[in-house]
Amino acid sequence: MSEHEFALPADWRGWVWQGGDNPLALQERYLSLSPLQPGEVLIRNAAIGLNPVDWKVLDTQRDRVPGVDGAGTVVAVGSDVDLHWLGRRVAYHQNLQCNGSFAEYTVLAAQVLLPIPDGLDFATAAAFPCPALTAWQAIEKIPLEPGAPLLISGAGGSVGHFLVQLAYARGFEVTTLSGERHWSRLHALGAKRCYSDEQHDASAVKERYFAVIDAVSPEKAALLANNLMANGHLVCIQGRVKEWPNPAFGRALSLHEVALGALHQHGNAQQWQRLTQQGEQMLRQIAQGTLQSESLLHFAWEQLPAQLLALQHRNFSGKQVILL
C-alpha cells in the first residue's frame, strides 16, 4: 500500500446495518482498515449520494456498510495501482458485496473510479453514478433510430432525469410517465409529451412506441409492453417481467435488463473501462452545463438514516446528498 503524504486514520465512522424494521436501525460504528489488496484504493469520502437501491437491499447488507454512490479523494492505493490516482478527486459506484459509501472512508476496486473534472463539486459528483450510469446502460440497449417514439416510465426519478436527456440527445421522440410535479422539468430536459399513468391508460388512441424503458416495476413493464410496435424494445430497470410479453413470432419484441451490479459480478476490464470513460465524459458535460444534474438536497452525516427513510417513502423532488 502506498500512502505518500496522506495520513491515514486508525479508524473511522460508518453506518452499519444489523437488521431492523427500517433505515433508522442503521448503527454508527467505528471501522478499521485492513491492508489494501492488489487493485484496491482507499477513498476519503466527501459526499454520499442516496439511492432507492440503498434501502431496497438492506436485508442483504447485514454486518456491512450500505451505500453504492460516493465521491471523495484517493488517499491510498494497493501495490499494483498506478500512483497517479493518489490525491485524485473521484466518484464511484460500489459493489454491493463490499462495504459501501455510508462511511468516512471506503475501499474500492480501482477500475470503478470516475475522475471528477475541475469545477465540479463533490456533492454533484456523488449524486451521479448510480442514476446516470444506469440511464446510460438503458439507452445503450436500444438501437439508434432518430425520430422513433420512446416511452420512459417512472421518469420523475433520478434515472429518468438522465434518461430523458440521453434519449433526446439521440434524437428519439420522448414521452414520459410521472407525477405532474415533474412535468415542467421533464419538458425542459427534452420530453415532448408528459402524462400521468391515468392519462396514458385512458388515452383514446393507444400510443405505440419503438421502445419502452420502465423504471417502476416488472408489473408496470409488462403492462407497457402492450404499447410496443413490431420489433420494439422493452427495457426493464426495476425488475424483469416474469413472462415474455408476446407469443413467439408475434410482435417479435426484444427484452432487455439493466443492472450495474452485473458488471461488479461478471464484468471484465474492458467493460469497466468503457463504462468509466462514458461516466467521465458525462461528468464533464455536467461541469460544462450541457448535461443537467438533478437539484441537490444537502444533509449532514447525522441525518443519513432519517434521509434514507424519507427516500423509502418519497414524496419530494430532488436528490439527497450527505456531506461529510
C-alpha positions as CSV (number, residue, x, y, z in Angstrom):
1,M,0.0,0.0,0.0
2,S,1.3,3.5,-0.9
3,E,0.4,6.4,1.3
4,H,2.8,9.3,0.4
5,E,1.7,12.5,2.1
6,F,-1.7,11.2,3.3
7,A,-2.0,10.4,7.0
8,L,-4.5,7.5,7.4
9,P,-6.7,7.2,10.5
10,A,-6.6,4.2,12.8
11,D,-10.4,4.1,12.5
12,W,-13.3,6.0,11.1
13,R,-17.1,6.3,11.4
14,G,-19.5,4.2,9.3
15,W,-23.2,3.3,9.3
16,V,-23.6,-0.4,9.7
17,W,-26.8,-2.5,9.1
18,Q,-27.6,-5.2,11.6
19,G,-31.3,-5.6,10.9
20,G,-34.4,-3.9,12.0
21,D,-37.7,-2.6,10.7
22,N,-36.5,0.5,8.7
23,P,-33.4,2.5,7.8
24,L,-33.5,4.2,11.3
25,A,-32.0,1.0,12.6
26,L,-28.6,1.8,11.0
27,Q,-26.0,1.9,13.7
28,E,-22.9,4.2,13.8
29,R,-19.8,2.1,14.3
30,Y,-16.0,2.7,14.2
31,L,-14.3,0.7,11.4
32,S,-10.6,0.0,10.8
33,L,-8.5,-0.5,7.7
34,S,-7.2,-3.9,6.6
35,P,-4.2,-3.9,4.2
36,L,-5.3,-3.0,0.7
37,Q,-5.3,-5.8,-1.8
38,P,-3.9,-5.6,-5.3
39,G,-6.2,-3.4,-7.4
40,E,-7.8,-1.6,-4.5
41,V,-7.8,2.0,-3.4
42,L,-8.9,3.9,-0.3
43,I,-11.2,6.9,-0.7
44,R,-11.7,9.6,1.9
45,N,-15.4,10.4,1.3
46,A,-16.5,14.0,1.0
47,A,-20.1,13.3,-0.1
48,I,-22.5,10.4,-0.3
49,G,-25.4,10.1,-2.8
50,L,-28.5,8.3,-1.6
51,N,-30.4,5.9,-4.0
52,P,-33.5,3.8,-3.7
53,V,-31.3,0.6,-4.0
54,D,-29.7,1.6,-0.7
55,W,-32.9,0.8,1.3
56,K,-34.2,-1.8,-1.1
57,V,-31.3,-4.2,-0.4
58,L,-30.6,-3.5,3.3
59,D,-31.6,-7.1,4.2
60,T,-28.6,-8.3,2.1
61,Q,-26.2,-5.9,3.8
62,R,-26.2,-7.3,7.4
63,D,-23.0,-6.5,9.3
64,R,-21.8,-4.4,6.4
65,V,-21.8,-0.7,5.5
66,P,-24.5,0.0,2.8
67,G,-24.4,2.6,0.1
68,V,-23.4,2.4,-3.6
69,D,-22.6,6.1,-4.5
70,G,-19.9,8.4,-3.2
71,A,-17.3,11.0,-4.0
72,G,-14.0,11.9,-2.4
73,T,-10.2,11.8,-2.6
74,V,-7.9,8.8,-3.2
75,V,-5.7,8.6,-0.1
76,A,-4.0,5.2,-0.5
77,V,-3.6,2.6,-3.3
78,G,-2.8,-1.1,-3.5
79,S,0.5,-2.5,-4.7
80,D,-0.3,-2.7,-8.4
81,V,-2.4,0.5,-8.7
82,D,-1.0,3.4,-10.7
83,L,0.3,6.1,-8.3
84,H,-1.3,8.8,-10.4
85,W,-4.6,8.1,-8.6
86,L,-3.2,9.4,-5.3
87,G,-4.8,12.7,-4.4
88,R,-7.3,12.5,-7.3
89,R,-10.9,13.6,-6.8
90,V,-13.2,10.7,-7.8
91,A,-16.8,9.5,-7.8
92,Y,-17.7,5.8,-7.7
93,H,-20.4,3.2,-7.8
94,Q,-19.6,0.4,-5.2
95,N,-20.1,-3.3,-5.4
96,L,-23.0,-4.4,-3.1
97,Q,-20.8,-7.3,-1.9
98,C,-18.4,-4.9,-0.2
99,N,-18.6,-2.2,2.4
100,G,-20.2,0.8,0.8
101,S,-20.2,4.6,0.8
102,F,-22.0,5.2,4.1
103,A,-18.7,5.8,5.9
104,E,-15.9,8.3,6.2
105,Y,-13.6,6.1,4.1
106,T,-14.4,3.4,1.6
107,V,-12.2,0.7,0.0
108,L,-12.9,0.3,-3.8
109,A,-11.6,-1.6,-6.8
110,A,-9.6,1.0,-8.8
111,Q,-11.3,0.0,-12.0
112,V,-14.6,1.7,-10.9
113,L,-13.1,5.1,-10.3
114,L,-14.6,8.1,-12.1
115,P,-12.3,11.2,-12.2
116,I,-14.1,14.4,-11.2
117,P,-13.4,17.3,-13.6
118,D,-12.2,20.6,-12.4
119,G,-15.0,22.9,-11.4
120,L,-17.4,20.1,-10.4
121,D,-18.1,19.8,-6.6
122,F,-18.1,16.6,-4.6
123,A,-21.9,16.7,-3.9
124,T,-22.8,16.8,-7.6
125,A,-20.4,14.0,-8.4
126,A,-21.7,11.8,-5.6
127,A,-25.2,12.2,-6.9
128,F,-24.2,11.0,-10.3
129,P,-23.0,7.4,-10.6
130,C,-26.0,5.1,-9.9
131,P,-28.7,7.0,-11.8
132,A,-26.7,8.4,-14.6
133,L,-24.8,5.2,-15.4
134,T,-28.0,3.1,-15.2
135,A,-29.6,5.6,-17.6
136,W,-26.7,5.3,-20.0
137,Q,-26.8,1.5,-19.9
138,A,-30.6,1.5,-20.5
139,I,-30.4,3.8,-23.6
140,E,-27.5,1.8,-25.0
141,K,-29.7,-1.3,-25.2
142,I,-31.9,0.4,-27.8
143,P,-30.7,0.7,-31.5
144,L,-30.3,4.3,-32.6
145,E,-33.3,5.4,-34.6
146,P,-33.7,9.2,-34.6
147,G,-37.4,10.3,-34.6
148,A,-38.6,7.0,-33.2
149,P,-41.1,7.3,-30.3
150,L,-39.8,6.2,-26.9
151,L,-41.6,6.0,-23.6
152,I,-39.9,6.4,-20.2
153,S,-42.0,5.2,-17.3
154,G,-41.0,6.5,-13.9
155,A,-39.4,9.5,-15.5
156,G,-39.7,11.7,-12.4
157,G,-36.9,9.8,-10.6
158,S,-33.2,10.2,-10.7
159,V,-32.7,7.6,-13.5
160,G,-35.5,9.2,-15.6
161,H,-33.9,12.6,-15.2
162,F,-30.8,11.5,-17.1
163,L,-32.7,9.1,-19.4
164,V,-34.8,11.9,-20.9
165,Q,-31.7,13.9,-21.7
166,L,-29.8,11.0,-23.2
167,A,-32.8,9.9,-25.3
168,Y,-33.5,13.4,-26.5
169,A,-29.8,13.8,-27.5
170,R,-30.0,10.7,-29.5
171,G,-33.0,12.1,-31.5
172,F,-35.8,10.0,-30.0
173,E,-39.3,11.5,-29.6
174,V,-39.6,11.2,-25.9
175,T,-42.8,10.6,-23.9
176,T,-42.8,10.3,-20.1
177,L,-44.9,8.9,-17.4
178,S,-44.6,10.5,-14.0
179,G,-46.3,12.6,-11.3
180,E,-47.4,16.0,-12.6
181,R,-45.0,17.9,-10.3
182,H,-42.1,16.6,-12.6
183,W,-43.6,17.7,-15.9
184,S,-42.1,21.2,-16.3
185,R,-38.6,19.8,-15.5
186,L,-39.0,16.9,-17.9
187,H,-40.3,19.1,-20.7
188,A,-37.2,21.4,-20.2
189,L,-35.0,18.3,-20.4
190,G,-36.4,17.2,-23.8
191,A,-39.7,15.3,-23.2
192,K,-42.2,16.1,-26.0
193,R,-45.2,14.7,-24.0
194,C,-45.7,14.2,-20.3
195,Y,-48.5,12.0,-19.0
196,S,-49.6,10.6,-15.7
197,D,-50.3,6.9,-15.6
198,E,-54.0,7.5,-15.6
199,Q,-53.9,9.9,-18.6
200,H,-51.8,7.4,-20.6
201,D,-54.0,4.5,-19.7
202,A,-57.2,6.4,-20.6
203,S,-55.9,7.7,-23.9
204,A,-58.5,7.2,-26.6
205,V,-55.8,6.5,-29.2
206,K,-53.4,3.8,-28.0
207,E,-49.8,5.1,-28.3
208,R,-47.3,2.8,-30.0
209,Y,-43.6,3.0,-29.2
210,F,-40.4,1.8,-30.7
211,A,-39.1,1.3,-27.2
212,V,-40.3,1.4,-23.6
213,I,-37.9,1.9,-20.7
214,D,-39.6,1.1,-17.4
215,A,-38.1,2.3,-14.0
216,V,-41.1,1.4,-11.9
217,S,-41.8,-2.4,-11.5
218,P,-41.9,-5.6,-13.6
219,E,-45.7,-5.4,-13.4
220,K,-45.7,-2.0,-14.9
221,A,-43.2,-3.1,-17.6
222,A,-45.5,-6.0,-18.6
223,L,-48.4,-3.6,-19.0
224,L,-46.5,-1.2,-21.1
225,A,-45.2,-3.9,-23.4
226,N,-48.7,-3.8,-24.9
227,N,-47.8,-0.4,-26.3
228,L,-44.8,-1.6,-28.3
229,M,-44.9,-1.7,-32.1
230,A,-43.5,-4.6,-34.1
231,N,-39.8,-5.3,-33.4
232,G,-40.0,-3.0,-30.4
233,H,-37.7,-2.9,-27.3
234,L,-38.7,-3.3,-23.7
235,V,-36.0,-2.2,-21.2
236,C,-36.5,-3.2,-17.5
237,I,-34.7,-1.3,-14.8
238,Q,-36.7,-2.2,-11.7
239,G,-37.3,-5.9,-12.2
240,R,-37.7,-8.1,-15.2
241,V,-41.1,-9.1,-16.5
242,K,-41.9,-12.6,-15.4
243,E,-43.1,-13.9,-18.7
244,W,-42.2,-13.0,-22.3
245,P,-44.7,-10.2,-23.2
246,N,-45.9,-11.7,-26.5
247,P,-46.4,-15.0,-28.3
248,A,-43.5,-16.4,-30.4
249,F,-43.2,-14.7,-33.7
250,G,-45.9,-12.2,-32.8
251,R,-44.6,-8.7,-32.5
252,A,-41.0,-10.0,-32.3
253,L,-40.1,-7.9,-29.3
254,S,-36.7,-7.6,-27.7
255,L,-36.4,-7.7,-23.9
256,H,-33.5,-6.1,-22.0
257,E,-32.4,-5.9,-18.4
258,V,-30.3,-3.2,-16.8
259,A,-28.2,-3.7,-13.7
260,L,-25.0,-2.0,-12.7
261,G,-24.4,-4.9,-10.3
262,A,-24.0,-7.3,-13.2
263,L,-20.7,-5.5,-14.1
264,H,-19.4,-5.8,-10.5
265,Q,-20.1,-9.6,-10.5
266,H,-19.5,-10.6,-14.1
267,G,-17.9,-7.6,-16.0
268,N,-14.4,-7.6,-17.4
269,A,-11.7,-4.8,-17.5
270,Q,-12.8,-3.7,-21.0
271,Q,-16.4,-3.3,-20.0
272,W,-15.4,-1.3,-16.9
273,Q,-13.1,0.9,-19.0
274,R,-16.0,1.7,-21.4
275,L,-18.4,2.5,-18.5
276,T,-16.0,4.7,-16.6
277,Q,-14.9,6.5,-19.8
278,Q,-18.6,7.2,-20.5
279,G,-19.1,8.3,-16.9
280,E,-16.1,10.6,-17.0
281,Q,-17.5,12.2,-20.3
282,M,-20.9,12.7,-18.7
283,L,-19.4,14.4,-15.6
284,R,-17.5,16.7,-17.9
285,Q,-20.8,17.5,-19.7
286,I,-22.3,18.4,-16.3
287,A,-19.4,20.6,-15.5
288,Q,-19.8,22.3,-18.9
289,G,-23.6,22.7,-18.4
290,T,-24.6,20.5,-21.4
291,L,-26.0,17.8,-19.2
292,Q,-28.2,18.8,-16.3
293,S,-27.7,17.3,-12.8
294,E,-30.6,16.9,-10.5
295,S,-31.5,19.6,-7.9
296,L,-29.5,18.6,-4.9
297,L,-30.7,18.4,-1.3
298,H,-27.8,18.6,1.2
299,F,-27.8,17.0,4.6
300,A,-25.3,16.3,7.4
301,W,-23.8,13.0,8.3
302,E,-26.0,12.5,11.3
303,Q,-29.1,12.8,9.1
304,L,-28.3,9.9,6.9
305,P,-30.6,7.2,8.4
306,A,-33.6,9.7,8.5
307,Q,-33.0,10.7,4.9
308,L,-32.8,7.1,3.8
309,L,-36.1,6.5,5.5
310,A,-37.5,9.6,3.7
311,L,-36.3,8.2,0.4
312,Q,-38.2,5.0,1.1
313,H,-41.4,7.0,1.4
314,R,-40.5,9.5,-1.2
315,N,-42.9,12.5,-1.7
316,F,-40.3,15.1,-2.6
317,S,-38.3,16.2,-5.7
318,G,-34.5,16.4,-5.8
319,K,-31.5,14.2,-5.0
320,Q,-30.4,13.7,-1.4
321,V,-26.6,14.1,-0.7
322,I,-24.9,13.6,2.6
323,L,-22.0,15.9,3.2
324,L,-19.0,14.9,5.3
